[in-house]
Amino acid sequence: MATTMYFDKVVKDQGGELSFEIGLGRSSFYPEDSIYLTIDGKTVIMDLATAKEFVNAVASVGRYHGLLEE
């Protein structure tokens, strides 16, 4: 399985009390190359339809907060 990791970090809540480890990248484990998401050691490889929804949702939040250019 080929993977490319784009994000791997322990993310802490702004209050500082809660955290979890998150990883995000691409995976070719299945015939349909797609996105994987790992949270606290549990990994899912999304089908392309779900991956598209996920990416659009994250991009929408990023645009809302001015983190992405239109």
N, C-alpha and C positions, 0 to 999 in steps of 0.2 A: 504494500500500500504506500503510495506516494502522498506526502502531505506537505503543505507549505503553511507555516504558522504566521499569522499576521498580528495576533494579540495574545499575550500570555502574562497575566498579572494577578496579584492578590488585590482585589478591589475593596476598599474600606468605605463604610458609610460615613457621611459627613459628620455624624455625631461621634464617630470613632469607636463605637462599641461592637458593631457587626462587620463581618467581612466574609468574602468567599473568593476562591481561586477561579479564574475564568480564562479559557483559551478559545481562540477562534481562528479558523483557517480553511484551507481547501483540502479535499481528500479525494483520492481516486480508488478507494476501497471497493466501491460498487461500480458497475459498468457506467453509470451516470455520474460523472465528476461533479462534485457539489461542495457545500459548506459543512464543516463540522463545528460543533459547539461543545465545549467541555466546561462543566461547572462542578467544582469540588470533586473532581475525579470521575464524574459520569459523563460519557460522551454520546452524542447523537450525531448522525450524518443525515442531513435533511434531504428530502427529495427536492427537485428543482423548483417546483411550484411553491413549496414552503420556504425555500431559500429566498426566492424572489420576494415573497411577502415580508420575510424577516428583514432583508436588506432595505426594502422600501420603508418599513416602519422605523428602522434605525436612522435612515437618511431624513425622514420627516421630522423626527425629534431633533436631529442635528441642525436642520434648517430652521426650525422653530427657535432654537436657542442661538442662532447666528454662528454656529460652528462650521457650517458648510456654505459655500457660495452656491447660488442658484445655477 
